[in-house]
Amino acid sequence: MTQPDLPGQGAPDAPSPASDTAAAEGGTPPGALQRDGDLPALDPDGQPRLTLFGLERRAVPAVYLVGWIASLTGVGAIAVSIMGSANPFARWLFVVGLVILAIGLLAAAGSQTIERSRRAASPFKGPSPVLAFAVVVVISLLALLLVLVPVSALGVDPGGQLGTAISLAVTTTVFLLVVRQLVVRTGALSWAEIGFSRPLGGALADLGRGALLAVPVLAVSLLLTSLLAGLLAPPTSPLPTATTAGALLLNLLSAAVLAPLGEEVFFRGYTTTAWARAVGARSAILRGALFFALAHIATLFSSDFGTGWASAATQFVGLLPAGLVLGWVFLARRSIWAPMGLHAAFNALQLLLLFAITARG
């Protein structure tokens, strides 16, 4: 008695008419491509998945190539300028490297936006927030060099209260311009989707709601910071210590007005919205909080690596509660004003507490 052949056993499957036709026309049957592993990996929308270094199937391969070449060249020039800092031409090479790197990152962001906008399965059509943040950092450095050099020549201390306020005004402007150019003007998000959708009355109400959350959030942050400060090292303040009322007002302008405006538009309105579309609200809040904390410690420097690392770790953990609640209140209210109110009150309360302690001492 003869048993019927099972799939994968006995006689090979009979070729399908499609296979015969393809073979007769000199082509390769689809099944053969799958068995041989020749088919490219596909995105959820059925389009071939792009590789990191590949130019094939890219909508704008030239722009993508410029992004890679300029970025690597810029990083190389900056590295050489830092290693040869004693050379009088090193500072000019550093500036040139920043310019080239900015061109490369902008090209990479543009290429990524075009590719995502042409793929139906992409939940967010704009550039990666991490890539956009790199653009912000590089352009901010260039802008600060252009602004602070003449300001310093006029006698303003770049590390003082006025110099810090000027620096934050420049950085805030860059945050807003990057979001406008790379996200809003490309159609990835509208200003309303970023959170500017409330009338004046609603915006003021959301500012108040957010500010009310600052007290419990600050209490948790101070508790974590004090515990870690004893184990590691106290966090480093990004603002100069205020000993007069005028200095305090300048610090409040920097920390409670300028910083919340630029950072909330970027980290909540843009970043959290983009990640919520891609990975869901909970993951977006967690990612956003980690990204927010990392971005704040990325600019901390210390001559002592051990002390600098410990101080940065303390500040990172202390910022996590604020980052989590900022992301939650933004998605809960779908308004940029609520996290702005929380951010502004959180920073202002810290400055007022520090000023009171300093005045007593």
N, C-alpha and C positions, 0 to 999 in steps of 0.2 A: 504494500500500500504506500502510495507516494504522498508525503506531506507537502502542503503549499509552502513556498519560500516565504520567510519572514523578511521584513525590511533589514537590510544589512547582511542577510545570509543568502546562500544559494546563488541563483542566477542574478546577474545585474539587472537593475530596472531598465525597462525598455525606454529608449530615447523618446522624448516628447516631440510632437510636430514642430514646436518652436525651436527646439534644439537642432532638428534636422534642417530647418530653414536657415538658422544662423550658420550652421556648418557649411551648408551649400553656398552661402553668400560670402564665405571666408571669415565670418565673425566667430565670436566665442559665446557659447551658450551661457545664459545668466547663472545657471546652477554651477557651471564650472568655475565662474568667477568667485562665487561664494565659497566653494570647496577649497579653492587655491588661496583664499585670503587676499584676493586682488582688489576687492571692493573697498573704497575709502570709508572711514568711520563717518557716520551720518549724525547730524544734529536732529533734535526732535521734529523739526519741520521738514526733514528728508533731504536737506542740503549737505554736501560734503563738509565735514568738520575741518576747520583751518588749523594748521600747525603753527607753533610759535615762530619758527624761523622760515616757514615756507611762503613763497610768493604766489604759488599756483592758486587759482580760483578766487583771488582777492579782487575786490572791486577797484581799488586804487593801489596797485602794488608799488608804484613809484613813491607815493606818500608814505607807505609803510616802510619802505627801504630807507627813505630819508630820516624817518623817525629813529630807526635803529642806528644808522651810521652817525647821525648828528648827536644822538644821546651818548653813544660810546665815545665819540671824539671829545665831546664836552666833558664827560667824566674823566677821561684821560688827561685833558689839559688842566683841569682843576687839581687832579692828583699830583701832576708834575709841579704845578705852581706851589702847592703846599710843601712838597718835599724840597723844593728849591727856594724857600721863602727868603733866604739871605740874598738872593739875586734881585737887583733893582727892577728887573722886568717881570718878576714873579707876580706882582699885583695886577699888572696888565694882562698877563696870561690867565690869571684867575677870572678877571672880568670877561675876557674873550671866551673862556670855557663856559661861564654862566650863560652867555648869549647863545652859544652853539647848543648847549644843553636845553635851554628854553625852546629853541627852534625844534629840536628833536622831540621833546616831550609834547609840544603842541601838535606836531605832525602825527605822533603816535595816538594822541587823543582824537584828532580828526579822523584818522584812519579807522580807529575802533568805533567811533560814532557812525561812520558810513556803513561799516560792515554790519553793525547791529541793526541799523535802520532798515537794511535790506533783507533781514532774516525775520520771518514772521514769528518764530518761536522765541525770539529775544524778549523777555519780560520788560526790560528797560533799554531804551534806544540810545542812551547817552554813554559818555565815557565812564570808566571805572572811577569811583571816588578816590581810590588810592592814587591812581595816575593823575587825577585832577589836583590832588593835594601836593604832589610832587611839582606840578606846574606852579601852584601857589607859592611854594617854598622858594623855588628858583627865581621867579619873577619878583617876589618880595625882596630877596637879597639884592637883586639888581636895582630895584626902586629905592631901597634904603641907602645903597651906595650913592645914588644920584642925589638923594635928599639930605642925608646926614652930613656929607662932606661939606657942602656950603653952609649948612646950619651950624656945624662945629666951627667953621671959620668965623661965624658971627659971635662965637663965645658961648653957645648953648652946649651944655654937657649932654652927650648922647645917653649916658647912663643915669641922668637925673630925671626928675618928674616931668619936666617939659619935653626933654628928649625922648623919654619913653612914650609920652602921649603922642608925639609926632610919629614915632615908629609904629605905634598901634594904629594910628589913623591911616598910615600907608598900607599896612598889612590888611586892615579891614577893607580898604578900597580894592586891593588886589583880590581878596576873597569874593567880593561882590562882582567884580568885573569877570573873574574866571567863571563864576556860576552863570552870569549873563551870557557870555560869549560861547561857552562850551555846552551849556545845558539848555538855557532858555531860547537862545537864538537858533539853535539846531532843532528845536521842537521836541527835545527829550522830555522836558517838563515845562509847564507854564508857571508864572509867578503865583497864580492861584493854587496850583498843586504843591508849590513849595510852602504855602501857608499864608500868603497875603490875600486872604479871601474875606476877611472880616471888615465891616464898616467901622467907623471910628469908635462908636460905643462898644461894639463887640471886641475890638482890639484892646481897649482900655480895660474891659472886664477880664479878658484873658491875661493881660499883664498882671492884674491883681491876683487872679487865681494862682498863677505861677509863683508870684512873690510869696504867697502864703505857705507854699511848700518849702521855702528856703530854710526855715528854722529847723524842722526835723531832719532835712537832708544834711544841713551843716552840722547838726549834732552828731549824726552817724559818722560823717567824714572826719570831724575832729577827734572822735573816739578812736577810730581806726588809725588816724595819723599819730595820735599820742601813744598808742600801744606800739606801733612800729618804730616810732622815733626812739623809744628806749632800747629796742632790739637792734635797729639798723642805724639810722641817722635822721635828724629832722629835715623836712623838706626845705628846698631853697625857694625863697620868694622871687617871683619874676619882676616884682616892682621894687623900686627903692623905698626905704623906710621913710615914712612921713613924720616929721617932728613939728610942723607948723600947720595951721589951718589951710593956708594956700597950697602947700604940698599935698595935703589930704584931698583937697578938691580936685587937683590934677590927677591924683591916683584914682579917685572915684570916676572921673571922666574916662580914664583909660580902661578900668576894670569893670565898671558898671554901665557904661554906654557903648564904647567902641568895641570892646571884646565880645560882648553878647550879640551885637548886631552882625558882625562878620562871621563869627563862629557858628551862631545858630542857623543862619541862612545856609552855610556850607554843611555843617555836621548833622543838622536835623532836617532842614527843608529839602536839601539835595541828597545827602548821603543816606539818611534813614529812609526817605521815600524810595530811593533807588533800590536799596537792599530789601525793603519790605515787599516790593514787587517781585524781586528775584528769589528770596528765600523765606518770606513770611515775616509777620510783625515781630514775633518773639526773637527770632534769630537776628533780625535787623536791629532791635534794641540792644541785644548783647554785643553784636559786632560793632555797632555805633559807639557804645560805651568804651569798649576796648580801644577802638581807633581814636576816639576823643582823648582818652588818657595817654595813649602812646604819643599822639601828636604834641601834647603839652610837655612831655619830658624829652622829646627829641631835640629840643634846643637848649637843654641844660648842659653846661660844660663845667668841668672842674679839673684843676691841675692834678688832683689826687684821684686816680681812677676808683679806688676802693670807696672813698667818701662820696664821690659823684654817683657811683652806682647805687649805693645805699640810700642816698637822698632821693634819687630818681625813683627807686622802688617804693619808698614811702609815699611820695607824691602820687605815683601811679595808682596805688591802692586807695589813697584818700580821694581821688577823683572818680573812682568807679561808681560809688553811690550816686553822685551827681549826674554822671553820664547815663546811668540806667533810668533815673527818674526823668531826666530831660527827654530821652527818647520816648518813654512811656507817655508823658504828658503831651508831647507833640502829636503822637499817633491817636491819643484819646480825644484830643480837641481838634485835630486837623487844622491847627492854627499856629503860626510861627511866634505869635505874641506870647503864648503861654510859656514856652521854654525860655524866651527872652526875659520875661519877668522873673522866672526862677533863677536864671543865670545871673541877671543883674543884682538881684537881692542877695544871692549866695555870695557873690564877690564883695558887694558893699558891706555886708555884715562882717566878713572877715577883716576888711580894712578898718572898719570902725572899732572892732575888738582889739586889733593890733595897735591902733592909735591910742586907745584908752590905756592899754597896758604900758605902752611906751611913755605916755604922758605921766603916768604914776611913777614909773621908774626914774 
